[in-house]
């Protein structure tokens, strides 16, 4: 099926030269590009919302596939519709559907149904395409249109999308196509929209749903945005940023009845250099069997001497953790490299990390202060201090601030069990502090 444009000449120029010329006036060419997992972009006529949408697209490093989720304005077709095959036509050329990924998403979802009808006259996806084509002429899309539903349905659809993306190992960007408040006075629209935007910026889809309902925010794409947040968090998003907000009144100068437009990007927070070093060390060793050399331009934290623990988690569960109580190498960088390899391959509690696991792993690096004797147990705090328990040559260590470890007695018991020390044996206690990097 070729999906013909239905709002060319209305929402944007139908002539390719005129369309390109208009978009050129909207984009922010000098904007610094960055990796994003998803974004919210408006879908009104370009003279009203194009500046916001173009500002968002100006900020992103483009991928080969965009999953675009829009609201169903027309009421046609299945309630949760995904196009799994076909081509979308715009004045700037054709855009193919990523049929393989679309089919996987549809197969993984209890709600999405393959359907073309809902897309035939729906503008919320179409309006995004020429803007995307201005930046990158060759890409594919997965078009999804959602009708009214409960928050649980929207969240589940988001998780279905994320699962399929992981299974297919696709590098994608997810777009929620949405305008904000519709046809209210400027001051009220801005007030309501700020509430919805704040919920999106905290990646709290439940709070977004609550505010939309309680404040009667006429945000047409709140459902797609909930699905976006749900999917993006599964794919590693930890932060969001408002790129631009304006209303139709900024174009018409009529502030008595406006529509709001917000451009928001969702991304993963940049890891600390120590965590990046641990991750890079493990990925290179697992894939190539090669140990990374220390960085040529170390950060100040890397040139210190300290004990270091490198922890690996997968799906929130521990996947490996090995470290050194005190420094055994000339600096923290070398300590991280050695312990990262050990955590991935020599933790006796787990099999070695396999290459196919790497994309699902999270890392943290704990840098330890020098241990000091702990003569008074009442001064210890399991959330603040790590603990070392010794009896002769046997020694057990436990890091601070671990889930489920709330008392010093629990710390001591775990350390004793790790070291093979009986409860009635004489103990020497030492404590230390940790700076945790994630």
Secondary structure, DSSP 8 states (H G I E B T S, - for coil): -EE--SSBTTTB-SSHHHHHHHHHHH--TTS--B--SEEEE--S-HHHHHHHHHHHHTTB---SEEEEEEE-SS--S-SEEE--S-EEEETTEEEEE-HHHHHHHHHH-SS-EE-SGGGTT-HHHHHHHHHHHHH-SS-EEEEEEE-S--HHHHHHHHHHHHHHHHHHT--EEEEEE---SEEE-HHHHHHHHHHHHHHHHTT-HHHHHHHHHHTT---TTHHHHHHHHHHHHHTT--EEEEEEEEETHHHH---SSEEEEEEEEEE-----HHHHHHHHHHHHHHHHS------TT--GGGGS--EEEEEEEETTEEEEEEE-SS--SSSHHHHHHHHHHHHHH--TTS----GGGGGGEEEEEEEE---EE---GGG--TTTEEEEEEETTEEEEE-SS-TT--SHHHHHHHHHHHHT--TTS--EEEEEEEEEE-
